[in-house]
Amino acid sequence: MNQKIDWSELFFSSTGRVRQLPFLIAMAVLLIAFFIYDSAITGAPRVLTGWIVYPVLLFCAACVLSKRLHDRGRSGWWSAVILLGFMMAWPRPEGLFDFVGVLVLGWAIIDLALMP
């Protein structure tokens, strides 16, 4: 991507690359959106709107992750593994398989967020 960030391309296209800082900003925005939606919407409205909100947020996360994975020299399909780990660990890990998700997220944080 260029120095100027095209936010619509960042969130809605899985092609290309993204550097570390725009990736961190985009993932923070998505995590805050997940948190706000989970905190603010409860009960029946959550069941009705969740069918739209969650797929959109997961698609945007897959696009951002795939761009960062491309920048790190990996296939964008690894974003599916990372998102599965996120879904296993969100909102808090409780069982053994949830902690496998935490390990996947730990690898993703080290590789995608901390490595240049």
RORO-563996 format. One record per residue: chain; x, y, z of N, C-alpha, C in turn. Coordinates in nm, 2 decimals. Layout:
<pts>
pt cadena->A | n_X->X | n_Y->Y | n_Z->Z | ca_X->X | ca_Y->Y | ca_Z->Z | c_X->X | c_Y->Y | c_Z->Z
...
</pts>
This chain:
<pts>
pt cadena->A | n_X->0.08 | n_Y->-0.12 | n_Z->0.00 | ca_X->0.00 | ca_Y->0.00 | ca_Z->0.00 | c_X->0.09 | c_Y->0.12 | c_Z->0.00
pt cadena->A | n_X->0.03 | n_Y->0.23 | n_Z->-0.04 | ca_X->0.10 | ca_Y->0.36 | ca_Z->-0.05 | c_X->0.12 | c_Y->0.42 | c_Z->0.09
pt cadena->A | n_X->0.18 | n_Y->0.53 | n_Z->0.10 | ca_X->0.19 | ca_Y->0.60 | ca_Z->0.23 | c_X->0.05 | c_Y->0.64 | c_Z->0.28
pt cadena->A | n_X->-0.03 | n_Y->0.69 | n_Z->0.19 | ca_X->-0.17 | ca_Y->0.72 | ca_Z->0.22 | c_X->-0.25 | c_Y->0.59 | c_Z->0.23
pt cadena->A | n_X->-0.32 | n_Y->0.57 | n_Z->0.33 | ca_X->-0.39 | ca_Y->0.44 | ca_Z->0.35 | c_X->-0.53 | c_Y->0.46 | c_Z->0.30
pt cadena->A | n_X->-0.57 | n_Y->0.37 | n_Z->0.21 | ca_X->-0.70 | ca_Y->0.36 | ca_Z->0.16 | c_X->-0.78 | c_Y->0.26 | c_Z->0.25
pt cadena->A | n_X->-0.85 | n_Y->0.32 | n_Z->0.34 | ca_X->-0.92 | ca_Y->0.23 | ca_Z->0.44 | c_X->-1.02 | c_Y->0.14 | c_Z->0.39
pt cadena->A | n_X->-1.09 | n_Y->0.17 | n_Z->0.28 | ca_X->-1.19 | ca_Y->0.08 | ca_Z->0.22 | c_X->-1.11 | c_Y->-0.04 | c_Z->0.16
pt cadena->A | n_X->-1.00 | n_Y->-0.01 | n_Z->0.10 | ca_X->-0.92 | ca_Y->-0.12 | ca_Z->0.04 | c_X->-0.86 | c_Y->-0.21 | c_Z->0.15
pt cadena->A | n_X->-0.82 | n_Y->-0.14 | n_Z->0.26 | ca_X->-0.76 | ca_Y->-0.22 | ca_Z->0.37 | c_X->-0.86 | c_Y->-0.32 | c_Z->0.43
pt cadena->A | n_X->-0.98 | n_Y->-0.27 | n_Z->0.45 | ca_X->-1.08 | ca_Y->-0.35 | ca_Z->0.52 | c_X->-1.16 | c_Y->-0.45 | c_Z->0.42
pt cadena->A | n_X->-1.17 | n_Y->-0.42 | n_Z->0.29 | ca_X->-1.26 | ca_Y->-0.49 | ca_Z->0.21 | c_X->-1.19 | c_Y->-0.56 | c_Z->0.09
pt cadena->A | n_X->-1.05 | n_Y->-0.56 | n_Z->0.09 | ca_X->-0.98 | ca_Y->-0.63 | ca_Z->-0.02 | c_X->-0.87 | c_Y->-0.71 | c_Z->0.04
pt cadena->A | n_X->-0.86 | n_Y->-0.84 | n_Z->0.00 | ca_X->-0.76 | ca_Y->-0.93 | ca_Z->0.06 | c_X->-0.63 | c_Y->-0.93 | c_Z->-0.02
pt cadena->A | n_X->-0.62 | n_Y->-0.85 | n_Z->-0.13 | ca_X->-0.50 | ca_Y->-0.85 | ca_Z->-0.21 | c_X->-0.40 | c_Y->-0.74 | c_Z->-0.17
pt cadena->A | n_X->-0.28 | n_Y->-0.76 | n_Z->-0.19 | ca_X->-0.18 | ca_Y->-0.66 | ca_Z->-0.16 | c_X->-0.11 | c_Y->-0.69 | c_Z->-0.03
pt cadena->A | n_X->-0.04 | n_Y->-0.58 | n_Z->0.02 | ca_X->0.03 | ca_Y->-0.59 | ca_Z->0.15 | c_X->0.00 | c_Y->-0.47 | c_Z->0.23
pt cadena->A | n_X->0.03 | n_Y->-0.49 | n_Z->0.36 | ca_X->0.02 | ca_Y->-0.38 | ca_Z->0.45 | c_X->0.13 | c_Y->-0.39 | c_Z->0.55
pt cadena->A | n_X->0.19 | n_Y->-0.27 | n_Z->0.59 | ca_X->0.30 | ca_Y->-0.26 | ca_Z->0.68 | c_X->0.24 | c_Y->-0.28 | c_Z->0.82
pt cadena->A | n_X->0.34 | n_Y->-0.28 | n_Z->0.92 | ca_X->0.30 | ca_Y->-0.31 | ca_Z->1.06 | c_X->0.21 | c_Y->-0.21 | c_Z->1.12
pt cadena->A | n_X->0.24 | n_Y->-0.08 | n_Z->1.11 | ca_X->0.16 | ca_Y->0.02 | ca_Z->1.18 | c_X->0.01 | c_Y->0.03 | c_Z->1.13
pt cadena->A | n_X->-0.01 | n_Y->0.03 | n_Z->1.00 | ca_X->-0.15 | ca_Y->0.03 | ca_Z->0.95 | c_X->-0.22 | c_Y->-0.10 | c_Z->1.00
pt cadena->A | n_X->-0.15 | n_Y->-0.21 | n_Z->1.00 | ca_X->-0.21 | ca_Y->-0.34 | ca_Z->1.04 | c_X->-0.25 | c_Y->-0.33 | c_Z->1.19
pt cadena->A | n_X->-0.16 | n_Y->-0.27 | n_Z->1.27 | ca_X->-0.20 | ca_Y->-0.26 | ca_Z->1.42 | c_X->-0.32 | c_Y->-0.17 | c_Z->1.44
pt cadena->A | n_X->-0.32 | n_Y->-0.06 | n_Z->1.37 | ca_X->-0.43 | ca_Y->0.03 | ca_Z->1.38 | c_X->-0.56 | c_Y->-0.03 | c_Z->1.33
pt cadena->A | n_X->-0.56 | n_Y->-0.10 | n_Z->1.22 | ca_X->-0.68 | ca_Y->-0.17 | ca_Z->1.17 | c_X->-0.73 | c_Y->-0.28 | c_Z->1.26
pt cadena->A | n_X->-0.64 | n_Y->-0.36 | n_Z->1.32 | ca_X->-0.68 | ca_Y->-0.46 | ca_Z->1.41 | c_X->-0.73 | c_Y->-0.41 | c_Z->1.54
pt cadena->A | n_X->-0.67 | n_Y->-0.29 | n_Z->1.58 | ca_X->-0.73 | ca_Y->-0.23 | ca_Z->1.70 | c_X->-0.87 | c_Y->-0.18 | c_Z->1.68
pt cadena->A | n_X->-0.89 | n_Y->-0.12 | n_Z->1.56 | ca_X->-1.03 | ca_Y->-0.08 | ca_Z->1.53 | c_X->-1.13 | c_Y->-0.19 | c_Z->1.53
pt cadena->A | n_X->-1.09 | n_Y->-0.31 | n_Z->1.47 | ca_X->-1.17 | ca_Y->-0.42 | ca_Z->1.46 | c_X->-1.20 | c_Y->-0.48 | c_Z->1.60
pt cadena->A | n_X->-1.10 | n_Y->-0.49 | n_Z->1.68 | ca_X->-1.11 | ca_Y->-0.54 | ca_Z->1.82 | c_X->-1.21 | c_Y->-0.46 | c_Z->1.90
pt cadena->A | n_X->-1.19 | n_Y->-0.32 | n_Z->1.88 | ca_X->-1.28 | ca_Y->-0.23 | ca_Z->1.96 | c_X->-1.42 | c_Y->-0.25 | c_Z->1.91
pt cadena->A | n_X->-1.44 | n_Y->-0.27 | n_Z->1.77 | ca_X->-1.58 | ca_Y->-0.29 | ca_Z->1.72 | c_X->-1.64 | c_Y->-0.42 | c_Z->1.77
pt cadena->A | n_X->-1.56 | n_Y->-0.53 | n_Z->1.78 | ca_X->-1.61 | ca_Y->-0.65 | ca_Z->1.84 | c_X->-1.65 | c_Y->-0.63 | c_Z->1.98
pt cadena->A | n_X->-1.56 | n_Y->-0.56 | n_Z->2.06 | ca_X->-1.59 | ca_Y->-0.54 | ca_Z->2.20 | c_X->-1.71 | c_Y->-0.45 | c_Z->2.22
pt cadena->A | n_X->-1.73 | n_Y->-0.35 | n_Z->2.15 | ca_X->-1.84 | ca_Y->-0.26 | ca_Z->2.16 | c_X->-1.97 | c_Y->-0.33 | c_Z->2.13
pt cadena->A | n_X->-1.97 | n_Y->-0.41 | n_Z->2.02 | ca_X->-2.09 | ca_Y->-0.48 | ca_Z->1.98 | c_X->-2.12 | c_Y->-0.59 | c_Z->2.08
pt cadena->A | n_X->-2.03 | n_Y->-0.66 | n_Z->2.14 | ca_X->-2.05 | ca_Y->-0.76 | ca_Z->2.24 | c_X->-2.10 | c_Y->-0.70 | c_Z->2.37
pt cadena->A | n_X->-2.06 | n_Y->-0.58 | n_Z->2.40 | ca_X->-2.10 | ca_Y->-0.51 | ca_Z->2.52 | c_X->-2.23 | c_Y->-0.44 | c_Z->2.51
pt cadena->A | n_X->-2.25 | n_Y->-0.38 | n_Z->2.40 | ca_X->-2.37 | ca_Y->-0.29 | ca_Z->2.39 | c_X->-2.50 | c_Y->-0.37 | c_Z->2.35
pt cadena->A | n_X->-2.49 | n_Y->-0.47 | n_Z->2.26 | ca_X->-2.60 | ca_Y->-0.54 | ca_Z->2.21 | c_X->-2.62 | c_Y->-0.67 | c_Z->2.28
pt cadena->A | n_X->-2.73 | n_Y->-0.69 | n_Z->2.34 | ca_X->-2.76 | ca_Y->-0.82 | ca_Z->2.42 | c_X->-2.90 | c_Y->-0.87 | c_Z->2.38
pt cadena->A | n_X->-2.93 | n_Y->-0.99 | n_Z->2.41 | ca_X->-3.06 | ca_Y->-1.05 | ca_Z->2.40 | c_X->-3.10 | c_Y->-1.07 | c_Z->2.25
pt cadena->A | n_X->-3.23 | n_Y->-1.05 | n_Z->2.23 | ca_X->-3.29 | ca_Y->-1.07 | ca_Z->2.09 | c_X->-3.22 | c_Y->-0.99 | c_Z->1.98
pt cadena->A | n_X->-3.20 | n_Y->-0.86 | n_Z->2.01 | ca_X->-3.13 | ca_Y->-0.78 | ca_Z->1.90 | c_X->-3.00 | c_Y->-0.83 | c_Z->1.86
pt cadena->A | n_X->-2.93 | n_Y->-0.89 | n_Z->1.95 | ca_X->-2.80 | ca_Y->-0.95 | ca_Z->1.92 | c_X->-2.81 | c_Y->-1.07 | c_Z->1.83
pt cadena->A | n_X->-2.91 | n_Y->-1.15 | n_Z->1.85 | ca_X->-2.94 | ca_Y->-1.27 | ca_Z->1.77 | c_X->-2.97 | c_Y->-1.22 | c_Z->1.63
pt cadena->A | n_X->-3.05 | n_Y->-1.12 | n_Z->1.62 | ca_X->-3.10 | ca_Y->-1.07 | ca_Z->1.48 | c_X->-2.99 | c_Y->-1.00 | c_Z->1.41
pt cadena->A | n_X->-2.91 | n_Y->-0.91 | n_Z->1.48 | ca_X->-2.81 | ca_Y->-0.83 | ca_Z->1.41 | c_X->-2.68 | c_Y->-0.91 | c_Z->1.40
pt cadena->A | n_X->-2.66 | n_Y->-1.01 | n_Z->1.48 | ca_X->-2.53 | ca_Y->-1.08 | ca_Z->1.48 | c_X->-2.51 | c_Y->-1.15 | c_Z->1.34
pt cadena->A | n_X->-2.62 | n_Y->-1.19 | n_Z->1.27 | ca_X->-2.61 | ca_Y->-1.26 | ca_Z->1.14 | c_X->-2.55 | c_Y->-1.16 | c_Z->1.04
pt cadena->A | n_X->-2.55 | n_Y->-1.03 | n_Z->1.06 | ca_X->-2.49 | ca_Y->-0.94 | ca_Z->0.97 | c_X->-2.36 | c_Y->-0.88 | c_Z->1.02
pt cadena->A | n_X->-2.36 | n_Y->-0.85 | n_Z->1.15 | ca_X->-2.24 | ca_Y->-0.78 | ca_Z->1.21 | c_X->-2.12 | c_Y->-0.87 | c_Z->1.21
pt cadena->A | n_X->-2.13 | n_Y->-0.99 | n_Z->1.27 | ca_X->-2.02 | ca_Y->-1.08 | ca_Z->1.28 | c_X->-1.96 | c_Y->-1.12 | c_Z->1.15
pt cadena->A | n_X->-2.03 | n_Y->-1.16 | n_Z->1.05 | ca_X->-1.97 | ca_Y->-1.19 | ca_Z->0.92 | c_X->-1.89 | c_Y->-1.07 | c_Z->0.86
pt cadena->A | n_X->-1.95 | n_Y->-0.95 | n_Z->0.87 | ca_X->-1.88 | ca_Y->-0.83 | ca_Z->0.82 | c_X->-1.75 | c_Y->-0.81 | c_Z->0.89
pt cadena->A | n_X->-1.75 | n_Y->-0.82 | n_Z->1.03 | ca_X->-1.63 | ca_Y->-0.80 | ca_Z->1.10 | c_X->-1.53 | c_Y->-0.90 | c_Z->1.07
pt cadena->A | n_X->-1.57 | n_Y->-1.03 | n_Z->1.06 | ca_X->-1.48 | ca_Y->-1.14 | ca_Z->1.03 | c_X->-1.42 | c_Y->-1.12 | c_Z->0.89
pt cadena->A | n_X->-1.50 | n_Y->-1.08 | n_Z->0.80 | ca_X->-1.45 | ca_Y->-1.06 | ca_Z->0.66 | c_X->-1.34 | c_Y->-0.95 | c_Z->0.66
pt cadena->A | n_X->-1.37 | n_Y->-0.84 | n_Z->0.73 | ca_X->-1.28 | ca_Y->-0.73 | ca_Z->0.74 | c_X->-1.15 | c_Y->-0.78 | c_Z->0.80
pt cadena->A | n_X->-1.16 | n_Y->-0.85 | n_Z->0.91 | ca_X->-1.04 | ca_Y->-0.91 | ca_Z->0.98 | c_X->-0.96 | c_Y->-1.00 | c_Z->0.89
pt cadena->A | n_X->-1.03 | n_Y->-1.08 | n_Z->0.81 | ca_X->-0.96 | ca_Y->-1.17 | ca_Z->0.72 | c_X->-0.89 | c_Y->-1.09 | c_Z->0.61
pt cadena->A | n_X->-0.94 | n_Y->-0.99 | n_Z->0.56 | ca_X->-0.88 | ca_Y->-0.90 | ca_Z->0.46 | c_X->-0.75 | c_Y->-0.84 | c_Z->0.52
pt cadena->A | n_X->-0.76 | n_Y->-0.78 | n_Z->0.64 | ca_X->-0.65 | ca_Y->-0.71 | ca_Z->0.70 | c_X->-0.54 | c_Y->-0.82 | c_Z->0.73
pt cadena->A | n_X->-0.58 | n_Y->-0.93 | n_Z->0.79 | ca_X->-0.48 | ca_Y->-1.03 | ca_Z->0.83 | c_X->-0.41 | c_Y->-1.09 | c_Z->0.70
pt cadena->A | n_X->-0.49 | n_Y->-1.11 | n_Z->0.60 | ca_X->-0.43 | ca_Y->-1.16 | ca_Z->0.47 | c_X->-0.33 | c_Y->-1.07 | c_Z->0.41
pt cadena->A | n_X->-0.35 | n_Y->-0.94 | n_Z->0.42 | ca_X->-0.26 | ca_Y->-0.84 | ca_Z->0.37 | c_X->-0.13 | c_Y->-0.84 | c_Z->0.45
pt cadena->A | n_X->-0.14 | n_Y->-0.85 | n_Z->0.58 | ca_X->-0.02 | ca_Y->-0.86 | ca_Z->0.67 | c_X->0.05 | c_Y->-0.99 | c_Z->0.65
pt cadena->A | n_X->-0.02 | n_Y->-1.10 | n_Z->0.63 | ca_X->0.04 | ca_Y->-1.23 | ca_Z->0.60 | c_X->0.12 | c_Y->-1.22 | c_Z->0.47
pt cadena->A | n_X->0.06 | n_Y->-1.16 | n_Z->0.37 | ca_X->0.13 | ca_Y->-1.14 | ca_Z->0.24 | c_X->0.26 | c_Y->-1.06 | c_Z->0.26
pt cadena->A | n_X->0.26 | n_Y->-0.96 | n_Z->0.34 | ca_X->0.38 | ca_Y->-0.88 | ca_Z->0.37 | c_X->0.48 | c_Y->-0.96 | c_Z->0.44
pt cadena->A | n_X->0.44 | n_Y->-1.06 | n_Z->0.52 | ca_X->0.54 | ca_Y->-1.15 | ca_Z->0.59 | c_X->0.58 | c_Y->-1.27 | c_Z->0.51
pt cadena->A | n_X->0.53 | n_Y->-1.28 | n_Z->0.38 | ca_X->0.57 | ca_Y->-1.39 | ca_Z->0.29 | c_X->0.49 | c_Y->-1.51 | c_Z->0.31
pt cadena->A | n_X->0.37 | n_Y->-1.50 | n_Z->0.36 | ca_X->0.28 | ca_Y->-1.62 | ca_Z->0.39 | c_X->0.16 | c_Y->-1.61 | c_Z->0.31
pt cadena->A | n_X->0.09 | n_Y->-1.72 | n_Z->0.29 | ca_X->-0.04 | ca_Y->-1.72 | ca_Z->0.22 | c_X->-0.15 | c_Y->-1.66 | c_Z->0.31
pt cadena->A | n_X->-0.24 | n_Y->-1.59 | n_Z->0.24 | ca_X->-0.35 | ca_Y->-1.52 | ca_Z->0.31 | c_X->-0.44 | c_Y->-1.62 | c_Z->0.37
pt cadena->A | n_X->-0.44 | n_Y->-1.75 | n_Z->0.33 | ca_X->-0.53 | ca_Y->-1.85 | ca_Z->0.39 | c_X->-0.50 | c_Y->-1.88 | c_Z->0.53
pt cadena->A | n_X->-0.38 | n_Y->-1.84 | n_Z->0.58 | ca_X->-0.35 | ca_Y->-1.86 | ca_Z->0.72 | c_X->-0.44 | c_Y->-1.77 | c_Z->0.81
pt cadena->A | n_X->-0.50 | n_Y->-1.67 | n_Z->0.75 | ca_X->-0.59 | ca_Y->-1.59 | ca_Z->0.83 | c_X->-0.71 | c_Y->-1.67 | c_Z->0.88
pt cadena->A | n_X->-0.75 | n_Y->-1.77 | n_Z->0.81 | ca_X->-0.86 | ca_Y->-1.86 | ca_Z->0.86 | c_X->-0.82 | c_Y->-1.93 | c_Z->0.99
pt cadena->A | n_X->-0.69 | n_Y->-1.97 | n_Z->1.00 | ca_X->-0.65 | ca_Y->-2.04 | ca_Z->1.12 | c_X->-0.64 | c_Y->-1.94 | c_Z->1.24
pt cadena->A | n_X->-0.60 | n_Y->-1.82 | n_Z->1.21 | ca_X->-0.59 | ca_Y->-1.71 | ca_Z->1.31 | c_X->-0.73 | c_Y->-1.67 | c_Z->1.36
pt cadena->A | n_X->-0.82 | n_Y->-1.66 | n_Z->1.26 | ca_X->-0.96 | ca_Y->-1.62 | ca_Z->1.30 | c_X->-1.03 | c_Y->-1.74 | c_Z->1.38
pt cadena->A | n_X->-1.00 | n_Y->-1.86 | n_Z->1.34 | ca_X->-1.05 | ca_Y->-1.97 | ca_Z->1.42 | c_X->-1.00 | c_Y->-1.97 | c_Z->1.56
pt cadena->A | n_X->-0.87 | n_Y->-1.94 | n_Z->1.58 | ca_X->-0.81 | ca_Y->-1.93 | ca_Z->1.71 | c_X->-0.88 | c_Y->-1.81 | c_Z->1.79
pt cadena->A | n_X->-0.91 | n_Y->-1.70 | n_Z->1.72 | ca_X->-0.98 | ca_Y->-1.59 | ca_Z->1.78 | c_X->-1.12 | c_Y->-1.63 | c_Z->1.83
pt cadena->A | n_X->-1.19 | n_Y->-1.70 | n_Z->1.74 | ca_X->-1.33 | ca_Y->-1.74 | ca_Z->1.78 | c_X->-1.33 | c_Y->-1.84 | c_Z->1.89
pt cadena->A | n_X->-1.22 | n_Y->-1.92 | n_Z->1.90 | ca_X->-1.21 | ca_Y->-2.02 | ca_Z->2.01 | c_X->-1.18 | c_Y->-1.95 | c_Z->2.14
pt cadena->A | n_X->-1.11 | n_Y->-1.84 | n_Z->2.14 | ca_X->-1.06 | ca_Y->-1.77 | ca_Z->2.26 | c_X->-1.15 | c_Y->-1.66 | c_Z->2.30
pt cadena->A | n_X->-1.24 | n_Y->-1.61 | n_Z->2.22 | ca_X->-1.33 | ca_Y->-1.49 | ca_Z->2.25 | c_X->-1.45 | c_Y->-1.54 | c_Z->2.32
pt cadena->A | n_X->-1.50 | n_Y->-1.47 | n_Z->2.43 | ca_X->-1.44 | ca_Y->-1.36 | ca_Z->2.50 | c_X->-1.34 | c_Y->-1.40 | c_Z->2.60
pt cadena->A | n_X->-1.34 | n_Y->-1.53 | n_Z->2.65 | ca_X->-1.24 | ca_Y->-1.58 | ca_Z->2.74 | c_X->-1.22 | c_Y->-1.73 | c_Z->2.72
pt cadena->A | n_X->-1.10 | n_Y->-1.78 | n_Z->2.72 | ca_X->-1.08 | ca_Y->-1.92 | ca_Z->2.70 | c_X->-1.12 | c_Y->-2.00 | c_Z->2.83
pt cadena->A | n_X->-1.19 | n_Y->-2.11 | n_Z->2.81 | ca_X->-1.23 | ca_Y->-2.19 | ca_Z->2.93 | c_X->-1.18 | c_Y->-2.33 | c_Z->2.92
pt cadena->A | n_X->-1.18 | n_Y->-2.39 | n_Z->2.81 | ca_X->-1.14 | ca_Y->-2.53 | ca_Z->2.80 | c_X->-1.00 | c_Y->-2.55 | c_Z->2.73
pt cadena->A | n_X->-0.96 | n_Y->-2.68 | n_Z->2.71 | ca_X->-0.84 | ca_Y->-2.71 | ca_Z->2.65 | c_X->-0.83 | c_Y->-2.66 | c_Z->2.51
pt cadena->A | n_X->-0.93 | n_Y->-2.68 | n_Z->2.43 | ca_X->-0.93 | ca_Y->-2.63 | ca_Z->2.29 | c_X->-0.93 | c_Y->-2.48 | c_Z->2.28
pt cadena->A | n_X->-0.99 | n_Y->-2.41 | n_Z->2.38 | ca_X->-0.98 | ca_Y->-2.27 | ca_Z->2.38 | c_X->-0.84 | c_Y->-2.22 | c_Z->2.40
pt cadena->A | n_X->-0.76 | n_Y->-2.29 | n_Z->2.48 | ca_X->-0.62 | ca_Y->-2.25 | ca_Z->2.50 | c_X->-0.53 | c_Y->-2.28 | c_Z->2.37
pt cadena->A | n_X->-0.58 | n_Y->-2.38 | n_Z->2.29 | ca_X->-0.51 | ca_Y->-2.40 | ca_Z->2.16 | c_X->-0.53 | c_Y->-2.27 | c_Z->2.08
pt cadena->A | n_X->-0.65 | n_Y->-2.21 | n_Z->2.08 | ca_X->-0.68 | ca_Y->-2.09 | ca_Z->2.01 | c_X->-0.59 | c_Y->-1.98 | c_Z->2.07
pt cadena->A | n_X->-0.57 | n_Y->-1.97 | n_Z->2.20 | ca_X->-0.48 | ca_Y->-1.87 | ca_Z->2.26 | c_X->-0.33 | c_Y->-1.89 | c_Z->2.20
pt cadena->A | n_X->-0.29 | n_Y->-2.01 | n_Z->2.19 | ca_X->-0.15 | ca_Y->-2.04 | ca_Z->2.14 | c_X->-0.14 | c_Y->-1.99 | c_Z->1.99
pt cadena->A | n_X->-0.25 | n_Y->-2.01 | n_Z->1.91 | ca_X->-0.25 | ca_Y->-1.96 | ca_Z->1.77 | c_X->-0.25 | c_Y->-1.81 | c_Z->1.77
pt cadena->A | n_X->-0.32 | n_Y->-1.75 | n_Z->1.86 | ca_X->-0.32 | ca_Y->-1.60 | ca_Z->1.87 | c_X->-0.19 | c_Y->-1.55 | c_Z->1.91
pt cadena->A | n_X->-0.12 | n_Y->-1.62 | n_Z->2.01 | ca_X->0.01 | ca_Y->-1.58 | ca_Z->2.05 | c_X->0.11 | c_Y->-1.58 | c_Z->1.94
pt cadena->A | n_X->0.11 | n_Y->-1.69 | n_Z->1.86 | ca_X->0.19 | ca_Y->-1.70 | ca_Z->1.74 | c_X->0.16 | c_Y->-1.58 | c_Z->1.64
pt cadena->A | n_X->0.03 | n_Y->-1.55 | n_Z->1.62 | ca_X->0.00 | ca_Y->-1.45 | ca_Z->1.53 | c_X->0.04 | c_Y->-1.31 | c_Z->1.58
pt cadena->A | n_X->0.03 | n_Y->-1.29 | n_Z->1.71 | ca_X->0.07 | ca_Y->-1.16 | ca_Z->1.76 | c_X->0.23 | c_Y->-1.14 | c_Z->1.74
pt cadena->A | n_X->0.30 | n_Y->-1.25 | n_Z->1.78 | ca_X->0.44 | ca_Y->-1.24 | ca_Z->1.76 | c_X->0.48 | c_Y->-1.22 | c_Z->1.62
pt cadena->A | n_X->0.43 | n_Y->-1.30 | n_Z->1.53 | ca_X->0.47 | ca_Y->-1.29 | ca_Z->1.39 | c_X->0.42 | c_Y->-1.17 | c_Z->1.32
pt cadena->A | n_X->0.29 | n_Y->-1.13 | n_Z->1.34 | ca_X->0.24 | ca_Y->-1.03 | ca_Z->1.26 | c_X->0.25 | c_Y->-0.89 | c_Z->1.32
pt cadena->A | n_X->0.24 | n_Y->-0.88 | n_Z->1.45 | ca_X->0.24 | ca_Y->-0.75 | ca_Z->1.52 | c_X->0.38 | c_Y->-0.71 | c_Z->1.57
pt cadena->A | n_X->0.46 | n_Y->-0.80 | n_Z->1.61 | ca_X->0.59 | ca_Y->-0.77 | ca_Z->1.67 | c_X->0.71 | c_Y->-0.77 | c_Z->1.57
pt cadena->A | n_X->0.70 | n_Y->-0.86 | n_Z->1.47 | ca_X->0.81 | ca_Y->-0.87 | ca_Z->1.37 | c_X->0.79 | c_Y->-0.76 | c_Z->1.26
pt cadena->A | n_X->0.90 | n_Y->-0.70 | n_Z->1.22 | ca_X->0.89 | ca_Y->-0.60 | ca_Z->1.12 | c_X->0.85 | c_Y->-0.65 | c_Z->0.98
</pts>
